[in-house]
Amino acid sequence: AKRFDKVHFTQFHAETSYSDIVYGIKPDTESNTLIYKDSPGVLYEAIKDAQTQDVLLIIDEINRANLSNVLGPVFYLFEKNTGDNRKYKIKIGDVEIDKLPEKLYVIGTMNTADKSLAVVDFALRRRFTWITLRPQILERADFRKDYFIDFEDIFMRHATDEELNLQPGQSYFIAEN
């Protein structure tokens, strides 16, 4: 993230909605009458920022939300080659786009041991590159390297491919005592 001009971060959960991430309206609680105000989401803000600078949007726990509901019509903007030969634009707040800005990069993270992975459908899977990151040795004083190596060895020798996704990550081996 250090190479980007701006970084946006959000974490999905079961109640994450289109209004939270893309764009919505919220009641103005300071008014005596019922008034709704625009409420730009993190994706909208990232799109606006990416017009002039390199922007990274990190979506943690991307598999915890219902992505079809959260992204709605914006979902297709993640398709490769969007904007090429497209006749229609998507309106997000005051912006109309037919593709995501070239300066916008999106990383979605998830724990593959989590059973909610099943809700990540193929429509989403084909829009992203999927990379498995294995736990790594950390060069820090409080990292229990010997335990990590022993534990990793057990997994590598005895675990099935599916069970390898259950190997504890680095943070499990950080402790003062």
N, C-alpha and C positions, 0 to 999 in steps of 0.2 A: 504493500500500500504506500510505501514511502516514495515511490516514483510518480504518484498521482498528485495533481494539483489539489484535488478535493476528494474526500472519502465520505460516503454515506453508509450508515449501518442500520439494519433493522433485524428483528428476530420474529419469525412467524410463530403462531400458536393456533390452537383450534378455533379461536374466535376472530382471527385476523380477517379483515374484510377489504373489499375494493376501496371503500372510503378511507381506510387506514393507509393503504399502500399507494393507490393511484390518485384518486381525487374524490372529494365528497363535500358535504355541507354539514355544519354543526350549529346548534342553537347558540345565540348570543345570550349568555346567562347574566350579563350586566345590564341588559335592557329591561324596561318595564313592560314592553310588548314583545310578542314572539317574533323574532327576527333570526334568519339563518345567514351564516357567513360561510364563504368559501373555505374549504379546508384541504389545501394541497397535501398530497401524500409524499412519501419519500421517493417514489419513482418519478413523480412529477418534478420534484425539486432536482433530482439527479439529471433528468432530461434537460431542464432549463440550464443547469450549470454546465452541462456537456456541450452546449452550443459554442462555448468560448474556451473551454479548458478540458484537460483529461480528467475524467471522473470515474471513480470506482464505487460501485454499489455492492455491498456485501449483504446477502440475505442469509442469516443463520437459521438453521432448522427449517429449511425450505419445504421439507416434506410434512411438517406439522399442520399446515393449513390446507384447505381445499383450494388448490391452485386455480381451478376453473372459475370458482367464485371470486377469488381474490384478484385475479388478473382480468377477468371478463374479456371484453373485446380487445384489450391491449395484448392479450396472449399471442396473437398472430404476429405482433411486431418482433417477437423473438425468433421468428422463422428466418432462416438463412435467405439472403437475397431479397428481403422485403424492400419495398420501394421500387424495385425493378419491374416495370410494366404494370404497376398497380394504379387503378383509376380512382380509388377511394382512400380517404384519409380518416384517421381516428381522431376524435376530438377529446382532449384531456384538459379540462378547465378552459383556458383561453388559448391553448395550443392545438394546432391540427398537424398531425404527422402521419407519414406512411412508412416510416422506418425509424429505428432508434438512432440517435446521433452516433457517428463513427468514433467519437471521443468518449463514449460511455461503455464501460466494461462492467459486467455483472458476474459476481461469484455467488453461487448458492452452496451452502454447506449443509451436510446432514450426517447423522450417525446411522450407518447402515445396519447396526444391530437393532435399531428401533423398528418395531413392527409396523409403524405408520408409513414405512417406505412403500408399502403396497399401494398407497393412494397416489403415488407418483406415476401417472399414466404415460403411455407411449407418446401421446401428443406433446408432453413436456420433454420427455427423454430425447426425442429427436431434435429438439431445439438447442440442446446444450452438449458440450463435450463432457464426458464423465471420467473422472480421474479418481482412483482409489489412493488415498494417502495412508501409508502404514505408519505405526508409531515409530518414533526415532529417538535415539539417545540424545539427551540434552546436556550441553556443557554448562552445568551450574553446580554450585557447591551442595545444594540440597537435593539433587537428583540421585536417587538410589540406583546407580548404574549396574551394580552386581545383581540386584534383584531383577531389574529390567531384563538383563541378558539371560538370566536363568529362566524367567517367565517366558520370554520370547522363544527361547530354545524349545521349551515344552510345547508351545503352540505350533511352531514350525514342524516339529517331528510328529505330533500326534493329532492335530486338528484337521478336520475336513476343510475343504474350501469354504463351505458355508460357516463353519465354526471360526475360521480365521477372522471373520468380521466381528467376532465377540472379544477379541484380544483387547485388554485395557490399554488406553492411551497413555501418553507420557505423564499427564498430570497425576495419574494414579501412583506414580513413583516419586513424587515430590513430597518430602517430609523432613522436618528438622530432626525427628527422632523416631 
